[in-house]
Amino acid sequence: MTGADGRSTMSDAAPRPAGGPPGWFAILAIGGIVLGAILIVLQLAGINVINPGPSPTIPPTGQAAQRTWDQAAAALQAQGFQVQAPQTPYRPGEIASLVDVPRKLLQVVLPSDPQGGYVVVYELPTNNDADRVGREFAQYLGSGPGAVQYPRDAQFVLQRVGSTLVFFPWSAEANPDPRLPQLAAALQALGTPVTP
């Protein structure tokens, strides 16, 4: 169609389809699907890119962790518990601030739960660091993300002994051993309790 001056009044561009999302939206959706597929393939291949987990080389503990470990072992043995160095690896649900912190494990021998009874002694650089990180950890354990890491009825011993933290999670539902409260009480006698 032409106007009075002889020029075309219609656009030379191709007609735009009516309705539907813009093209960039489709590209974004396809890109999201491709990215999701890549992440799934990497997870299946054992490569965890979403939460890479702890560094493979956690520094060794020092004298502070050894002293606290010795105190925990003595307190537990005084209550009739047998303790040992763990035979299998163990890592509790923990906050990011503790992922690379040196730790020493102690395992209480529980006939009702041969794969349980783990006590973790974290060694931080200073008393203030232990206090700060301990409070963050206690807050995490009481939060939604922390709660899903443990059984519904889980209880926690979290004590600060100098620059170390002593951590023991336990659940009567998961392990009905009647001596668990006694075990927890023995650990609670160490240092001072950590609260959020």
N, C-alpha and C positions, 0 to 999 in steps of 0.2 A: 504494500500500500504506500502511496506517495502523497506527500503534502502539497500545498499550493505552490511551493517553490520548487517542486520536482524532486525533493530529497525523500529518502525512505524514512518512514516514521517507525518502522519496526526495528528492533535490535537485530543485528546480524548474529548475535550469540545464540547458541543452541538453547532451546527452551529448557527451563529448569523443572525437574520432576516435582510434582506437588507432594508435600508432606515428607515424613521420614526424618531420621537423624542426619546431621551433617556428615560429610565424608570423614572428617578427622575423628569423629566418635567411633566409627567402624574400625579405623586403623588402631585406635587406642584399645578397643576391645580385643582385637585380634592379637595385638602385642601382649596384652595381659594374659591371654590364653597360652601363647607361646612361652612367655616367661614362667608361668605356672608349670607347664609341661617340663621345661628345663630344670626347674627346682626339684620336681618329683623325680626325674631321672637321676639327678645328682644325689638326692637322698637315698635312692635305691642302690646307687653305686657306693654308698658309705661316705659320701662327702657332704658334711653338714655345713651349709653356707648360711643358714638362718641363725643358728645358735652353735657356733663352732666349738663350744665347750672349753674345757680347761686347757691351758698350755701343757704340752706334753712334758715339760721340764719344770715342775714346781721345785723351787729351791729347798734344800734340806733344812730341817729344823735345827735349832741351836739348843743351848743349855736351858733356856726358860721352858721350852716345850718338854724337854726331858724331865726337869724337876716337877712340872705339873703332872706329867704322865706317871711319874713315880708316886706322887701324892695320891692320885686317883686310884692307882693300882693298890696302894697300901690301904686306903679307905675301904675299897671294895673287898679286899682280902680279909680285913678286920671284921667284915660282916658275913664272912664265910663264902664269898664268891671266888670262883677260880677265874683268873684273867690270863690272856695270852695276846701275842702279836697276831693280828688277823691273817688268815690263810688265803683269803680272797680279797680283791680290791673292793673298796666301799667309798661312795661319795654321797652325802645327803643332799637334799634340796637346799640350796644356799643362795645367798645374794651375790651379785657380780663382784662386790668388794672382797669376797672370800675365795673366789675361784683360783687365784694364783698364790694365795697365802700358804706358807709352809704349814703342814699339819702332821701330827703323829696320831696313829690310830691304836686303840686298845679294844679288845673284844672280850666281853664277859661271856663265859661258857654257860649257855642256857640249854639244857637238854630239850626243852620244848621248842626251841628255835635255834638250831645249829648255825643258821645263816644270819642271825641277828645279834643283838647285844653290843652294837658298835658304839664306842665313845670316841669323839673327835676332839683333839686338842689342837687348836689353831694358835700359831705363834705370830703375833704382830710386832712391829718395831718398838712401840712404846706403850706404856699404860694408857695414855690418852687415846692412842689409836685403837687399842683393845676396847676401851670404853665406848668410843664413837661407833666403831664397826659393830660392836655387840648390841648397841641400842638400835642400829639400823636392822640388824638381823632379827632382833626381838620384834620389831615393828613388822618386818616381812612375815614372820611366822604367824602373826595375828591377822594378816591381810588375806584377801581372796587369793592372789597368786601363790602365796606361801602355803595357805591352807590346802590347796589342791595337791600339793606335793606329798601329803601325809594322810593317813587314815583319818576319818571323821572325828574319832575320839582321841586323837593324838595329844600327848602332853609332852612338854619339852623342859629339859634341864639346860639352862644356859647360865653359866657362872663365869665371872672374870676372876682370874688368879694372876695378879700382876699384869704382864703384857700378853697373857694367854687367855683364850676362851675355851671352856669345857662345854661340849654340846652332846646331849643324849636325848634323842626322840624315842618315845615309847607309846604303845597302844595296847590296852587290855583286850580290845577286839581282835587285833592282829596276832597277839601273843598272850594267851590267858595265864601265863606263869604268875602264880600268886606272889612271887618275890620281887616283881618289877617295881612296885612302890618302894620297897626296901632298898633296891638298887639305886633308884632315883634319889632317895633321901640321903644315901651315902655320898652321892656326888654333889648334892645341894649343900653339904657341909663344907665344901671347898670354896674358898674365896667369897665373893659377894654375888648375889643374884643380879642378872642384867634385866632391866625393864625398858620398854620403849620410851 
